[in-house]
Amino acid sequence: VTTPLLFKLIPAVMHLGVLLRWFSPDSPNE
């Protein structure tokens, strides 16, 4: 039912994680 939502949410979360890593150079890259 929420499949289309997940498809839109997954890439959004991935982009958020990348942005967080970009704006947080202090955090260690795993």
mmCIF file as gemmi writes it, N, C-alpha and C atoms, coordinates in Angstrom:
data_model
loop_
_atom_site.group_PDB
_atom_site.id
_atom_site.type_symbol
_atom_site.label_atom_id
_atom_site.label_alt_id
_atom_site.label_comp_id
_atom_site.label_asym_id
_atom_site.label_entity_id
_atom_site.label_seq_id
_atom_site.pdbx_PDB_ins_code
_atom_site.Cartn_x
_atom_site.Cartn_y
_atom_site.Cartn_z
_atom_site.occupancy
_atom_site.B_iso_or_equiv
_atom_site.pdbx_formal_charge
_atom_site.auth_seq_id
_atom_site.auth_asym_id
_atom_site.pdbx_PDB_model_num
ATOM 1 N N . VAL Axp A 1 ? 0.848 -1.206 0 1 0 ? 1 A 1
ATOM 2 C CA . VAL Axp A 1 ? 0 0 0 1 0 ? 1 A 1
ATOM 3 C C . VAL Axp A 1 ? 0.88 1.251 0 1 0 ? 1 A 1
ATOM 4 N N . THR Axp A 2 ? 1.891 1.231 0.88 1 0 ? 2 A 1
ATOM 5 C CA . THR Axp A 2 ? 2.773 2.408 0.959 1 0 ? 2 A 1
ATOM 6 C C . THR Axp A 2 ? 4.042 2.191 0.14 1 0 ? 2 A 1
ATOM 7 N N . THR Axp A 3 ? 3.938 1.327 -0.874 1 0 ? 3 A 1
ATOM 8 C CA . THR Axp A 3 ? 5.123 1.047 -1.692 1 0 ? 3 A 1
ATOM 9 C C . THR Axp A 3 ? 5.621 2.304 -2.41 1 0 ? 3 A 1
ATOM 10 N N . PRO Axp A 4 ? 4.726 3.048 -3.087 1 0 ? 4 A 1
ATOM 11 C CA . PRO Axp A 4 ? 5.181 4.273 -3.779 1 0 ? 4 A 1
ATOM 12 C C . PRO Axp A 4 ? 5.807 5.265 -2.811 1 0 ? 4 A 1
ATOM 13 N N . LEU Axp A 5 ? 5.281 5.294 -1.588 1 0 ? 5 A 1
ATOM 14 C CA . LEU Axp A 5 ? 5.839 6.207 -0.58 1 0 ? 5 A 1
ATOM 15 C C . LEU Axp A 5 ? 7.256 5.788 -0.235 1 0 ? 5 A 1
ATOM 16 N N . LEU Axp A 6 ? 7.458 4.477 -0.064 1 0 ? 6 A 1
ATOM 17 C CA . LEU Axp A 6 ? 8.791 3.967 0.279 1 0 ? 6 A 1
ATOM 18 C C . LEU Axp A 6 ? 9.774 4.293 -0.834 1 0 ? 6 A 1
ATOM 19 N N . PHE Axp A 7 ? 9.325 4.108 -2.084 1 0 ? 7 A 1
ATOM 20 C CA . PHE Axp A 7 ? 10.215 4.374 -3.217 1 0 ? 7 A 1
ATOM 21 C C . PHE Axp A 7 ? 10.659 5.83 -3.228 1 0 ? 7 A 1
ATOM 22 N N . LYS Axp A 8 ? 9.777 6.719 -2.725 1 0 ? 8 A 1
ATOM 23 C CA . LYS Axp A 8 ? 10.122 8.148 -2.685 1 0 ? 8 A 1
ATOM 24 C C . LYS Axp A 8 ? 10.906 8.47 -1.423 1 0 ? 8 A 1
ATOM 25 N N . LEU Axp A 9 ? 10.659 7.692 -0.373 1 0 ? 9 A 1
ATOM 26 C CA . LEU Axp A 9 ? 11.302 7.972 0.914 1 0 ? 9 A 1
ATOM 27 C C . LEU Axp A 9 ? 12.732 7.464 0.938 1 0 ? 9 A 1
ATOM 28 N N . ILE Axp A 10 ? 12.957 6.266 0.378 1 0 ? 10 A 1
ATOM 29 C CA . ILE Axp A 10 ? 14.304 5.671 0.409 1 0 ? 10 A 1
ATOM 30 C C . ILE Axp A 10 ? 15.355 6.615 -0.184 1 0 ? 10 A 1
ATOM 31 N N . PRO Axp A 11 ? 15.181 7.092 -1.419 1 0 ? 11 A 1
ATOM 32 C CA . PRO Axp A 11 ? 16.177 8.008 -2.004 1 0 ? 11 A 1
ATOM 33 C C . PRO Axp A 11 ? 16.287 9.302 -1.205 1 0 ? 11 A 1
ATOM 34 N N . ALA Axp A 12 ? 15.174 9.758 -0.638 1 0 ? 12 A 1
ATOM 35 C CA . ALA Axp A 12 ? 15.197 10.995 0.157 1 0 ? 12 A 1
ATOM 36 C C . ALA Axp A 12 ? 16.079 10.8 1.38 1 0 ? 12 A 1
ATOM 37 N N . VAL Axp A 13 ? 15.917 9.655 2.044 1 0 ? 13 A 1
ATOM 38 C CA . VAL Axp A 13 ? 16.726 9.36 3.237 1 0 ? 13 A 1
ATOM 39 C C . VAL Axp A 13 ? 18.197 9.241 2.853 1 0 ? 13 A 1
ATOM 40 N N . MET Axp A 14 ? 18.451 8.611 1.716 1 0 ? 14 A 1
ATOM 41 C CA . MET Axp A 14 ? 19.836 8.44 1.263 1 0 ? 14 A 1
ATOM 42 C C . MET Axp A 14 ? 20.465 9.81 1.005 1 0 ? 14 A 1
ATOM 43 N N . HIS Axp A 15 ? 19.704 10.699 0.366 1 0 ? 15 A 1
ATOM 44 C CA . HIS Axp A 15 ? 20.211 12.04 0.093 1 0 ? 15 A 1
ATOM 45 C C . HIS Axp A 15 ? 20.475 12.786 1.394 1 0 ? 15 A 1
ATOM 46 N N . LEU Axp A 16 ? 19.571 12.594 2.363 1 0 ? 16 A 1
ATOM 47 C CA . LEU Axp A 16 ? 19.742 13.25 3.665 1 0 ? 16 A 1
ATOM 48 C C . LEU Axp A 16 ? 21.027 12.779 4.32 1 0 ? 16 A 1
ATOM 49 N N . GLY Axp A 17 ? 21.266 11.48 4.264 1 0 ? 17 A 1
ATOM 50 C CA . GLY Axp A 17 ? 22.474 10.925 4.873 1 0 ? 17 A 1
ATOM 51 C C . GLY Axp A 17 ? 23.716 11.502 4.216 1 0 ? 17 A 1
ATOM 52 N N . VAL Axp A 18 ? 23.69 11.623 2.892 1 0 ? 18 A 1
ATOM 53 C CA . VAL Axp A 18 ? 24.846 12.175 2.17 1 0 ? 18 A 1
ATOM 54 C C . VAL Axp A 18 ? 25.062 13.63 2.571 1 0 ? 18 A 1
ATOM 55 N N . LEU Axp A 19 ? 23.958 14.38 2.651 1 0 ? 19 A 1
ATOM 56 C CA . LEU Axp A 19 ? 24.069 15.792 3.035 1 0 ? 19 A 1
ATOM 57 C C . LEU Axp A 19 ? 24.625 15.917 4.439 1 0 ? 19 A 1
ATOM 58 N N . LEU Axp A 20 ? 24.139 15.069 5.346 1 0 ? 20 A 1
ATOM 59 C CA . LEU Axp A 20 ? 24.615 15.113 6.737 1 0 ? 20 A 1
ATOM 60 C C . LEU Axp A 20 ? 26.113 14.852 6.775 1 0 ? 20 A 1
ATOM 61 N N . ARG Axp A 21 ? 26.569 13.893 5.977 1 0 ? 21 A 1
ATOM 62 C CA . ARG Axp A 21 ? 27.997 13.57 5.952 1 0 ? 21 A 1
ATOM 63 C C . ARG Axp A 21 ? 28.782 14.751 5.371 1 0 ? 21 A 1
ATOM 64 N N . TRP Axp A 22 ? 28.212 15.421 4.381 1 0 ? 22 A 1
ATOM 65 C CA . TRP Axp A 22 ? 28.895 16.561 3.757 1 0 ? 22 A 1
ATOM 66 C C . TRP Axp A 22 ? 29.036 17.703 4.75 1 0 ? 22 A 1
ATOM 67 N N . PHE Axp A 23 ? 27.96 17.922 5.54 1 0 ? 23 A 1
ATOM 68 C CA . PHE Axp A 23 ? 27.958 19.035 6.495 1 0 ? 23 A 1
ATOM 69 C C . PHE Axp A 23 ? 28.592 18.642 7.82 1 0 ? 23 A 1
ATOM 70 N N . SER Axp A 24 ? 28.989 17.364 7.942 1 0 ? 24 A 1
ATOM 71 C CA . SER Axp A 24 ? 29.616 16.898 9.192 1 0 ? 24 A 1
ATOM 72 C C . SER Axp A 24 ? 30.963 16.235 8.888 1 0 ? 24 A 1
ATOM 73 N N . PRO Axp A 25 ? 31.973 17.048 8.557 1 0 ? 25 A 1
ATOM 74 C CA . PRO Axp A 25 ? 33.301 16.499 8.234 1 0 ? 25 A 1
ATOM 75 C C . PRO Axp A 25 ? 33.996 15.95 9.475 1 0 ? 25 A 1
ATOM 76 N N . ASP Axp A 26 ? 33.484 16.315 10.649 1 0 ? 26 A 1
ATOM 77 C CA . ASP Axp A 26 ? 34.097 15.843 11.897 1 0 ? 26 A 1
ATOM 78 C C . ASP Axp A 26 ? 33.763 14.382 12.144 1 0 ? 26 A 1
ATOM 79 N N . SER Axp A 27 ? 32.561 13.965 11.698 1 0 ? 27 A 1
ATOM 80 C CA . SER Axp A 27 ? 32.164 12.576 11.939 1 0 ? 27 A 1
ATOM 81 C C . SER Axp A 27 ? 32.996 11.644 11.067 1 0 ? 27 A 1
ATOM 82 N N . PRO Axp A 28 ? 33.398 10.484 11.607 1 0 ? 28 A 1
ATOM 83 C CA . PRO Axp A 28 ? 34.222 9.516 10.866 1 0 ? 28 A 1
ATOM 84 C C . PRO Axp A 28 ? 33.429 8.857 9.744 1 0 ? 28 A 1
ATOM 85 N N . ASN Axp A 29 ? 34.056 8.701 8.595 1 0 ? 29 A 1
ATOM 86 C CA . ASN Axp A 29 ? 33.382 8.049 7.461 1 0 ? 29 A 1
ATOM 87 C C . ASN Axp A 29 ? 33.507 6.541 7.566 1 0 ? 29 A 1
ATOM 88 N N . GLU Axp A 30 ? 32.365 5.869 7.633 1 0 ? 30 A 1
ATOM 89 C CA . GLU Axp A 30 ? 32.412 4.403 7.755 1 0 ? 30 A 1
ATOM 90 C C . GLU Axp A 30 ? 32.291 3.784 6.378 1 0 ? 30 A 1
